[in-house]
Amino acid sequence: MTILEIPILSRIRRNHGLEHATITILSQRFPYRPLAGYSFPGGFFLLGDVPTEHVRDAVVQALSRMNNGERYLAVHPNCGTNYAVSGFVIGGLAWLGMVGAKSKRDKVERLPLVITLVMLGLILSAPLGPLVQERITTSGDPQGLSVVDIFPIRFGQLSLHRVVTQG
């Protein structure tokens, strides 16, 4: 068993994939509505002003499509994994560009190098985020995941839904 197959991590990865698939479907129906999600072992939260019946329909459709082989739905272009991977690569290269610079003058003189490294890091990290999603932070195979309940939660103007899963 790999670390990604540990039951709690597997549940989070499968819920994260279902969250992405749901957001993809909802984004097609509501193209200009901001949506975000947060996955955990028991399901996921969906943040966004969307009617509950549309959320329910999107979750059911997402799960069905993933079970029928549309594994690519688990990878989303706006996932935090993409930003974290880019930040790690870019931050590491920026740090590398400053290694050995002792004085303020040395640091200022290295700014063109650091800017070049940061831009290179941004370009090189773009395909890494989706790859890390696909292989580590999400799973496109629901493996028996099922939806138990979906219910809306309102906090003043903030609208979110909790999607409860099992399996």
Residue frames as a rotation matrix with the C-alpha (Angstrom) as fourth column:
MET 1
0.580 0.815 0.000 0.00
0.815 -0.580 0.000 0.00
0.000 0.000 -1.000 0.00
THR 2
-0.437 -0.672 0.597 1.30
0.629 -0.703 -0.331 3.45
0.643 0.231 0.730 -0.91
ILE 3
-0.866 0.067 -0.496 0.74
0.369 -0.586 -0.722 6.49
-0.339 -0.808 0.482 1.27
LEU 4
-0.772 0.589 -0.239 -1.95
-0.630 -0.659 0.412 7.70
0.085 0.468 0.880 -1.16
GLU 5
-0.305 0.657 -0.689 -3.91
-0.085 0.702 0.707 4.48
0.949 0.274 -0.159 -0.53
ILE 6
-0.944 0.053 -0.326 -4.21
0.330 0.086 -0.940 5.09
-0.022 -0.995 -0.099 3.22
PRO 7
-0.246 0.961 0.126 -8.01
0.966 0.232 0.115 5.21
0.081 0.150 -0.985 3.69
ILE 8
0.337 0.416 -0.845 -8.27
0.564 -0.808 -0.173 8.79
-0.754 -0.418 -0.506 5.00
LEU 9
-0.482 -0.578 -0.659 -6.00
-0.227 -0.644 0.731 10.15
-0.846 0.502 0.179 2.23
SER 10
-0.893 0.214 0.397 -7.83
0.450 0.481 0.752 8.12
-0.030 0.850 -0.526 -0.41
ARG 11
0.087 0.985 -0.151 -11.16
0.969 -0.118 -0.215 9.57
-0.230 -0.128 -0.965 0.75
ILE 12
0.174 -0.079 -0.982 -9.82
0.121 -0.988 0.101 13.13
-0.977 -0.136 -0.163 0.63
ARG 13
-0.807 -0.555 -0.201 -8.36
-0.150 -0.137 0.979 12.59
-0.571 0.820 0.027 -2.87
ARG 14
-0.673 0.617 0.408 -11.61
0.734 0.488 0.473 11.08
0.093 0.618 -0.781 -4.19
ASN 15
0.333 0.790 -0.515 -13.70
0.815 -0.516 -0.265 13.86
-0.475 -0.331 -0.815 -2.62
HIS 16
-0.175 -0.493 -0.852 -11.29
-0.073 -0.856 0.511 16.44
-0.982 0.152 0.114 -4.03
GLY 17
-0.963 -0.162 0.216 -11.74
0.177 0.228 0.958 14.92
-0.204 0.960 -0.191 -7.50
LEU 18
-0.211 0.966 0.151 -15.52
0.973 0.193 0.126 14.95
0.092 0.174 -0.980 -7.13
GLU 19
0.237 0.213 -0.948 -15.36
0.469 -0.880 -0.081 18.56
-0.851 -0.425 -0.309 -5.91
HIS 20
-0.643 -0.567 -0.514 -13.42
-0.187 -0.535 0.824 19.56
-0.742 0.626 0.238 -9.05
ALA 21
-0.853 0.372 0.366 -15.79
0.511 0.449 0.733 17.68
0.109 0.812 -0.573 -11.35
THR 22
0.113 0.935 -0.337 -18.78
0.961 -0.189 -0.201 19.35
-0.252 -0.301 -0.920 -9.66
ILE 23
0.058 -0.171 -0.984 -17.21
0.122 -0.977 0.177 22.81
-0.991 -0.130 -0.036 -10.00
THR 24
-0.914 -0.405 0.007 -16.44
0.028 -0.045 0.999 22.13
-0.404 0.913 0.053 -13.68
ILE 25
-0.507 0.803 0.313 -20.08
0.830 0.357 0.429 21.24
0.233 0.477 -0.847 -14.38
LEU 26
0.351 0.646 -0.678 -21.44
0.799 -0.584 -0.143 24.18
-0.488 -0.492 -0.721 -12.37
SER 27
-0.337 -0.571 -0.749 -19.00
0.056 -0.806 0.589 26.57
-0.940 0.156 0.303 -14.10
GLN 28
-0.930 0.074 0.360 -20.45
0.367 0.132 0.921 25.53
0.021 0.988 -0.150 -17.45
ARG 29
-0.039 0.999 0.013 -23.97
0.952 0.033 0.304 26.31
0.303 0.025 -0.953 -16.22
PHE 30
0.910 0.251 -0.329 -23.00
0.371 -0.849 0.377 29.50
-0.184 -0.465 -0.866 -14.37
PRO 31
0.425 -0.835 0.349 -19.96
0.777 0.138 -0.614 30.76
0.465 0.532 0.707 -16.29
TYR 32
-0.117 -0.502 0.857 -19.46
0.015 -0.864 -0.504 34.07
0.993 -0.046 0.109 -14.45
ARG 33
0.818 0.435 0.375 -20.24
-0.381 -0.078 0.921 32.90
0.430 -0.897 0.101 -10.94
PRO 34
-0.238 -0.958 0.160 -17.22
-0.786 0.093 -0.611 32.50
0.571 -0.271 -0.775 -8.66
LEU 35
0.871 0.456 -0.182 -16.99
-0.296 0.783 0.547 29.02
0.392 -0.423 0.817 -7.12
ALA 36
-0.282 -0.947 0.150 -14.53
-0.792 0.142 -0.594 27.42
0.542 -0.287 -0.790 -4.71
GLY 37
0.720 0.527 -0.452 -14.32
-0.219 0.790 0.573 24.21
0.659 -0.314 0.684 -2.76
TYR 38
-0.261 -0.751 0.606 -12.67
-0.941 0.060 -0.332 22.53
0.214 -0.657 -0.723 0.19
SER 39
0.379 0.366 -0.850 -12.44
-0.332 0.911 0.244 18.75
0.864 0.190 0.467 0.49
PHE 40
-0.319 -0.396 0.861 -12.12
-0.946 0.182 -0.267 16.58
-0.051 -0.900 -0.433 3.59
PRO 41
-0.981 -0.182 0.068 -12.61
-0.178 0.982 0.065 12.87
-0.079 0.052 -0.996 4.35
GLY 42
-0.491 0.861 0.134 -16.40
0.438 0.376 -0.817 13.21
-0.753 -0.342 -0.562 4.80
GLY 43
0.482 0.677 0.556 -17.08
0.834 -0.162 -0.527 15.16
-0.267 0.718 -0.643 1.60
PHE 44
-0.657 -0.691 0.302 -16.53
0.744 -0.658 0.114 18.72
0.120 0.300 0.946 0.53
PHE 45
0.083 0.601 -0.795 -17.80
0.433 -0.740 -0.514 22.28
-0.897 -0.302 -0.322 0.91
LEU 46
-0.294 -0.076 0.953 -18.78
0.934 -0.235 0.269 24.22
0.204 0.969 0.140 -2.18
LEU 47
-0.276 0.107 -0.955 -18.63
0.436 -0.871 -0.224 27.99
-0.856 -0.479 0.194 -1.83
GLY 48
-0.997 -0.008 0.073 -20.70
0.068 -0.476 0.877 29.97
0.027 0.879 0.475 -4.30
ASP 49
-0.436 0.890 -0.132 -24.16
-0.510 -0.366 -0.779 31.39
-0.741 -0.272 0.613 -4.82
VAL 50
-0.770 0.199 -0.607 -25.76
-0.452 0.502 0.737 28.45
0.451 0.842 -0.296 -6.65
PRO 51
0.207 0.926 0.315 -29.22
-0.954 0.120 0.274 26.97
0.216 -0.357 0.909 -6.03
THR 52
-0.235 -0.306 0.922 -29.13
-0.699 0.712 0.058 23.69
-0.675 -0.631 -0.382 -4.10
GLU 53
0.676 0.547 0.495 -30.99
-0.070 0.715 -0.695 21.78
-0.734 0.435 0.521 -6.83
HIS 54
0.826 -0.454 -0.335 -28.25
-0.439 -0.144 -0.887 22.75
0.355 0.879 -0.318 -9.32
VAL 55
-0.161 -0.885 0.438 -25.54
-0.987 0.137 -0.087 21.67
0.017 -0.446 -0.895 -6.88
ARG 56
0.085 0.280 0.956 -27.30
-0.435 0.874 -0.217 18.34
-0.897 -0.397 0.196 -6.33
ASP 57
0.945 0.320 0.063 -27.68
-0.065 0.374 -0.925 17.76
-0.320 0.870 0.375 -10.08
ALA 58
0.533 -0.815 -0.228 -24.03
-0.708 -0.282 -0.647 18.70
0.463 0.506 -0.728 -10.74
VAL 59
-0.226 -0.613 0.757 -22.71
-0.906 0.419 0.069 16.39
-0.359 -0.670 -0.649 -8.00
VAL 60
0.383 0.455 0.804 -24.78
-0.147 0.889 -0.433 13.44
-0.912 0.048 0.407 -9.28
GLN 61
0.991 -0.018 -0.133 -23.72
-0.132 0.032 -0.991 14.13
0.022 0.999 0.029 -12.87
ALA 62
0.257 -0.965 0.052 -20.06
-0.925 -0.261 -0.275 14.55
0.279 0.022 -0.960 -11.86
LEU 63
-0.177 -0.293 0.939 -20.03
-0.681 0.726 0.098 11.26
-0.711 -0.622 -0.329 -9.96
SER 64
0.681 0.516 0.520 -21.75
0.031 0.689 -0.724 9.45
-0.732 0.509 0.453 -12.82
ARG 65
0.896 -0.362 -0.259 -19.36
-0.360 -0.249 -0.899 10.84
0.261 0.898 -0.354 -15.43
MET 66
-0.036 -0.948 0.317 -16.30
-0.999 0.022 -0.050 9.97
0.040 -0.319 -0.947 -13.32
ASN 67
-0.007 0.116 0.993 -17.63
-0.395 0.912 -0.109 6.44
-0.919 -0.393 0.039 -12.75
ASN 68
0.845 0.377 0.379 -18.06
0.203 0.428 -0.881 6.17
-0.494 0.821 0.285 -16.53
GLY 69
0.337 -0.836 0.432 -14.40
0.927 0.375 0.003 6.98
-0.165 0.400 0.902 -17.18
GLU 70
0.565 -0.131 0.814 -14.20
0.309 -0.882 -0.356 10.78
0.765 0.453 -0.458 -17.36
ARG 71
0.409 -0.500 -0.763 -11.29
0.912 0.195 0.361 10.83
-0.032 -0.844 0.536 -14.90
TYR 72
-0.493 -0.655 0.573 -9.94
0.716 -0.680 -0.161 14.10
0.494 0.331 0.804 -16.32
LEU 73
0.375 0.735 0.565 -12.75
0.189 -0.657 0.730 15.95
0.908 -0.167 -0.385 -14.48
ALA 74
0.707 -0.141 -0.693 -10.73
0.707 0.156 0.690 15.55
0.011 -0.978 0.210 -11.26
VAL 75
-0.409 -0.898 -0.162 -8.09
0.867 -0.437 0.240 18.02
-0.286 -0.042 0.957 -12.48
HIS 76
0.704 0.706 0.078 -9.14
0.706 -0.686 -0.174 21.68
-0.069 0.177 -0.982 -12.37
PRO 77
0.100 -0.734 0.672 -7.14
0.654 -0.461 -0.600 24.67
0.750 0.499 0.434 -13.66
ASN 78
0.121 -0.014 0.993 -7.93
-0.421 -0.906 0.038 26.83
0.899 -0.423 -0.115 -10.61
CYS 79
0.754 0.110 -0.647 -7.03
0.429 0.664 0.612 24.27
0.497 -0.739 0.454 -7.96
GLY 80
0.865 -0.426 0.265 -4.94
-0.491 -0.609 0.623 25.50
-0.104 -0.669 -0.736 -5.06
THR 81
0.564 -0.682 0.466 -2.47
0.448 0.727 0.521 22.72
-0.694 -0.085 0.715 -5.85
ASN 82
0.492 -0.363 0.791 -1.49
0.787 -0.204 -0.583 24.59
0.373 0.909 0.185 -9.02
TYR 83
0.719 -0.169 0.675 -0.81
-0.236 -0.972 0.008 27.76
0.654 -0.165 -0.738 -7.06
ALA 84
0.826 -0.419 0.377 1.07
-0.331 0.181 0.926 25.94
-0.456 -0.890 0.011 -4.30
VAL 85
0.500 -0.656 0.565 3.31
0.759 0.646 0.079 24.11
-0.417 0.390 0.821 -6.79
SER 86
0.481 -0.298 0.824 4.02
0.542 -0.637 -0.547 27.35
0.689 0.711 -0.145 -8.68
GLY 87
0.833 -0.126 0.539 4.76
-0.437 -0.747 0.501 29.17
0.340 -0.653 -0.677 -5.42
PHE 88
0.753 -0.568 0.333 7.13
0.069 0.572 0.818 26.45
-0.655 -0.592 0.469 -4.30
VAL 89
0.366 -0.617 0.697 9.03
0.928 0.299 -0.222 26.39
-0.071 0.728 0.682 -7.61
ILE 90
0.497 -0.119 0.859 9.14
0.319 -0.896 -0.309 30.17
0.807 0.428 -0.408 -7.98
GLY 91
0.909 -0.132 0.396 10.07
-0.410 -0.465 0.785 30.76
0.080 -0.875 -0.477 -4.33
GLY 92
0.662 -0.685 0.303 12.84
0.401 0.666 0.629 28.18
-0.633 -0.294 0.716 -4.54
LEU 93
0.259 -0.563 0.785 14.29
0.928 -0.081 -0.364 29.72
0.268 0.823 0.501 -7.68
ALA 94
0.673 0.004 0.740 14.09
-0.051 -0.997 0.052 33.23
0.738 -0.072 -0.671 -6.23
TRP 95
0.896 -0.370 0.245 15.89
-0.245 0.048 0.968 32.03
-0.370 -0.928 -0.047 -3.10
LEU 96
0.482 -0.727 0.490 18.49
0.771 0.617 0.157 30.28
-0.417 0.302 0.858 -5.26
GLY 97
0.445 -0.260 0.857 19.08
0.616 -0.605 -0.504 33.55
0.650 0.752 -0.109 -7.14
MET 98
0.693 -0.130 0.710 19.95
-0.447 -0.849 0.282 35.28
0.566 -0.512 -0.646 -3.88
VAL 99
0.899 -0.396 -0.188 22.21
0.423 0.669 0.611 32.58
-0.116 -0.629 0.769 -2.40
GLY 100
0.017 -1.000 0.015 25.56
1.000 0.017 0.011 34.10
-0.012 0.015 1.000 -1.50
ALA 101
0.028 0.038 0.999 24.42
0.308 -0.951 0.028 37.73
0.951 0.307 -0.039 -1.76
LYS 102
-0.336 -0.272 -0.902 25.67
0.928 0.067 -0.366 39.38
0.160 -0.960 0.230 1.40
SER 103
-0.838 -0.051 -0.544 25.17
0.232 -0.935 -0.269 43.08
-0.495 -0.351 0.795 1.01
LYS 104
0.209 0.937 -0.279 22.17
0.148 -0.312 -0.938 45.09
-0.967 0.155 -0.204 -0.08
ARG 105
0.019 -0.304 -0.953 24.12
-0.852 -0.503 0.144 46.04
-0.523 0.809 -0.268 -3.21
ASP 106
-0.930 -0.358 0.081 24.71
-0.287 0.846 0.450 42.34
-0.229 0.395 -0.890 -4.06
LYS 107
-0.427 0.850 0.308 20.99
0.524 0.510 -0.682 41.69
-0.737 -0.130 -0.663 -3.71
VAL 108
0.381 0.551 -0.743 20.02
-0.258 -0.708 -0.657 44.64
-0.888 0.442 -0.128 -5.91
GLU 109
-0.338 -0.610 -0.716 22.54
-0.877 -0.071 0.474 43.58
-0.340 0.789 -0.512 -8.55
ARG 110
-0.964 -0.031 0.263 21.00
0.020 0.982 0.190 40.10
-0.264 0.189 -0.946 -8.59
LEU 111
-0.207 0.971 -0.117 17.45
-0.289 -0.175 -0.941 41.32
-0.935 -0.161 0.317 -9.19
PRO 112
0.045 0.242 -0.969 17.62
-0.997 -0.044 -0.058 40.79
-0.056 0.969 0.239 -12.99
LEU 113
-0.796 -0.378 -0.472 18.77
-0.403 0.914 -0.052 37.20
0.451 0.149 -0.880 -12.38
VAL 114
-0.839 0.520 0.160 16.03
0.084 0.415 -0.906 36.62
-0.538 -0.747 -0.391 -9.80
ILE 115
-0.012 0.860 -0.510 13.36
-0.669 -0.386 -0.635 38.08
-0.743 0.334 0.580 -12.11
THR 116
-0.208 -0.138 -0.968 14.57
-0.913 0.382 0.142 35.82
0.351 0.914 -0.205 -14.93
LEU 117
-0.965 -0.183 -0.189 14.53
-0.101 0.920 -0.379 32.78
0.243 -0.347 -0.906 -12.64
VAL 118
-0.567 0.822 0.059 11.05
-0.141 -0.026 -0.990 33.64
-0.812 -0.569 0.130 -11.39
MET 119
0.121 0.606 -0.786 9.70
-0.925 -0.218 -0.311 33.97
-0.360 0.765 0.534 -14.94
LEU 120
-0.501 -0.377 -0.779 11.37
-0.650 0.758 0.051 30.69
0.571 0.532 -0.625 -15.91
GLY 121
-0.985 0.136 0.109 9.88
0.002 0.636 -0.772 29.07
-0.174 -0.760 -0.626 -12.80
LEU 122
-0.221 0.958 -0.183 6.43
-0.541 -0.276 -0.794 30.34
-0.811 -0.077 0.580 -13.70
ILE 123
0.090 0.193 -0.977 6.70
-0.982 0.179 -0.055 28.86
0.164 0.965 0.206 -17.19
LEU 124
-0.655 -0.465 -0.595 8.15
-0.415 0.880 -0.231 25.54
0.631 0.096 -0.770 -16.01
SER 125
-0.937 0.279 0.211 5.71
-0.092 0.386 -0.918 25.11
-0.338 -0.879 -0.336 -13.11
ALA 126
-0.317 0.885 -0.342 2.54
-0.935 -0.352 -0.043 25.58
-0.158 0.306 0.939 -15.22
PRO 127
0.106 0.411 -0.905 2.33
-0.580 0.765 0.279 21.91
0.807 0.496 0.320 -16.30
LEU 128
-0.802 -0.499 -0.329 3.50
-0.038 0.592 -0.805 20.64
0.596 -0.633 -0.493 -12.89
GLY 129
-0.683 0.583 0.440 0.39
-0.687 -0.307 -0.659 21.73
-0.249 -0.752 0.610 -10.95
PRO 130
0.353 0.865 -0.356 -2.07
-0.929 0.369 -0.026 19.64
0.108 0.340 0.934 -12.99
LEU 131
-0.023 -0.443 -0.896 0.36
-0.276 0.865 -0.420 16.70
0.961 0.237 -0.142 -12.87
VAL 132
-0.944 -0.301 0.133 0.59
-0.183 0.144 -0.973 16.92
0.274 -0.943 -0.191 -9.08
GLN 133
-0.232 0.941 0.246 -3.23
-0.936 -0.147 -0.320 17.12
-0.265 -0.305 0.915 -8.92
GLU 134
0.395 0.443 -0.805 -3.64
-0.763 0.646 -0.018 14.06
0.512 0.621 0.593 -11.12
ARG 135
-0.014 -0.537 -0.843 -1.08
-0.001 0.843 -0.537 11.93
1.000 -0.007 -0.012 -9.31
ILE 136
-0.818 -0.446 -0.363 -1.24
0.355 0.105 -0.929 13.16
0.453 -0.889 0.073 -5.71
THR 137
-0.946 0.323 0.018 -3.94
-0.215 -0.588 -0.780 15.57
-0.241 -0.741 0.626 -4.51
THR 138
0.018 0.991 -0.132 -6.98
-0.934 -0.030 -0.355 14.25
-0.356 0.130 0.925 -6.43
SER 139
-0.783 -0.137 0.607 -8.30
0.073 0.949 0.307 10.96
-0.618 0.285 -0.733 -7.72
GLY 140
-0.542 0.579 -0.609 -10.38
-0.840 -0.350 0.415 10.64
0.027 0.737 0.676 -10.87
ASP 141
-0.490 0.356 -0.796 -11.56
0.017 0.916 0.400 7.19
0.872 0.182 -0.455 -9.78
PRO 142
0.008 0.579 0.816 -14.40
-0.827 -0.455 0.331 7.50
0.562 -0.677 0.475 -7.23
GLN 143
-0.727 -0.424 -0.540 -13.94
-0.149 0.866 -0.478 3.82
0.670 -0.267 -0.693 -6.18
GLY 144
-0.309 0.689 -0.656 -17.40
0.780 0.578 0.240 3.34
0.544 -0.437 -0.716 -4.66
LEU 145
-0.964 -0.010 -0.265 -17.79
0.162 -0.813 -0.559 6.90
-0.210 -0.582 0.785 -3.40
SER 146
-0.241 0.933 0.267 -21.45
0.820 0.049 0.570 7.81
0.519 0.357 -0.777 -2.96
VAL 147
-0.723 0.085 0.686 -23.30
-0.224 -0.968 -0.116 10.98
0.654 -0.237 0.719 -2.00
VAL 148
-0.659 0.459 -0.595 -25.19
0.749 0.471 -0.466 10.80
0.066 -0.753 -0.654 1.29
ASP 149
0.454 0.803 -0.387 -26.57
0.822 -0.545 -0.165 14.34
-0.343 -0.243 -0.907 1.52
ILE 150
-0.599 -0.517 0.612 -26.20
0.666 -0.745 0.022 17.87
0.444 0.421 0.791 0.23
PHE 151
0.429 0.797 -0.425 -27.38
0.903 -0.389 0.182 20.80
-0.020 -0.462 -0.887 2.28
PRO 152
0.194 -0.292 0.937 -27.07
0.366 -0.864 -0.345 24.57
0.910 0.409 -0.061 1.99
ILE 153
0.085 -0.228 -0.970 -25.46
0.964 -0.229 0.138 26.74
-0.254 -0.946 0.200 4.65
ARG 154
0.402 0.078 0.912 -25.90
0.460 -0.879 -0.128 30.53
0.792 0.471 -0.389 4.73
PHE 155
-0.089 -0.449 -0.889 -23.75
0.931 -0.355 0.086 33.01
-0.355 -0.820 0.449 6.66
GLY 156
-0.018 0.164 -0.986 -25.23
-0.045 -0.986 -0.163 36.39
-0.999 0.042 0.025 5.82
GLN 157
0.483 0.133 -0.865 -24.23
-0.801 -0.333 -0.498 37.01
-0.354 0.934 -0.055 2.19
LEU 158
-0.578 -0.803 -0.144 -22.00
-0.808 0.539 0.240 33.93
-0.115 0.255 -0.960 2.12
SER 159
0.603 0.798 -0.014 -23.58
-0.777 0.583 -0.240 30.89
-0.183 0.155 0.971 0.47
LEU 160
-0.567 -0.779 -0.265 -22.12
-0.815 0.577 0.048 27.42
0.115 0.244 -0.963 0.62
HIS 161
0.647 0.703 -0.296 -23.16
-0.659 0.711 0.246 23.80
0.383 0.035 0.923 0.39
ARG 162
-0.314 -0.675 0.668 -21.89
-0.822 0.546 0.165 20.82
-0.476 -0.497 -0.726 2.32
VAL 163
0.394 0.317 -0.863 -21.71
-0.727 0.681 -0.082 17.65
0.562 0.660 0.499 0.27
VAL 164
0.070 -0.283 0.957 -21.54
-0.832 0.512 0.213 14.57
-0.550 -0.811 -0.199 2.50
THR 165
0.230 -0.065 -0.971 -20.07
-0.761 0.609 -0.221 11.40
0.606 0.790 0.091 0.99
GLN 166
0.404 -0.216 0.889 -19.30
-0.619 0.650 0.440 7.85
-0.673 -0.728 0.129 2.05
GLY 167
0.987 0.027 0.156 -17.34
0.073 0.796 -0.601 4.95
-0.140 0.604 0.784 0.64
